[in-house]
Amino acid sequence: MADKEKFFKCSCYGEGMFVTRFEDENEYYFSMWSQGYYPRNMSLWQRIKFACKVLWTGEAWEDELVLEPKVVRELSEWIKDDLQEVKMEIRRKELEEAHRPRKDDGFVSVWD
């Protein structure tokens, strides 16, 4: 199974959420995205203002994402489908591990 990822837009179109689940991990990663200032594009004065905001308010990034019901359904369906795939993969591996080749012990069925 490959890594799974999907982007969901906020209703205001200013933020978004990027959901990732890596193939070899069970956790989901939720990354919040926001249009605006990014540290590598900030001037020195913007960096100082940003640092002061964090020091005084304790908030570094946006902490709210507004998703329309349609997007919430899409997110829940995406996670549900992914979990179903994970369960099927686990069951497939369990079956492969439990599979024993049939031995020909000379038994002849009366139904054959």
Stockholm file with secondary structure:
# STOCKHOLM 1.0

chainA/1-112         MADKEKFFKCSCYGEGMFVTRFEDENEYYFSMWSQGYYPRNMSLWQRIKFACKVLWTGEAWEDELVLEPKVVRELSEWIKDDLQEVKMEIRRKELEEAHRPRKDDGFVSVWD
#=GR chainA/1-112 SS CCCEEEEEECTTSSEEEEEEECTTCCCCEEEEEESSCCGGGCCHHHHHHHHHHHHHHCCCSCCCCCCCHHHHHHHHHHHHHHHHHHHHHHHHHHHHHHCCCCCCCSCCCTTC
#=GC SS_cons         CCCEEEEEECTTSSEEEEEEECTTCCCCEEEEEESSCCGGGCCHHHHHHHHHHHHHHCCCSCCCCCCCHHHHHHHHHHHHHHHHHHHHHHHHHHHHHHCCCCCCCSCCCTTC
//
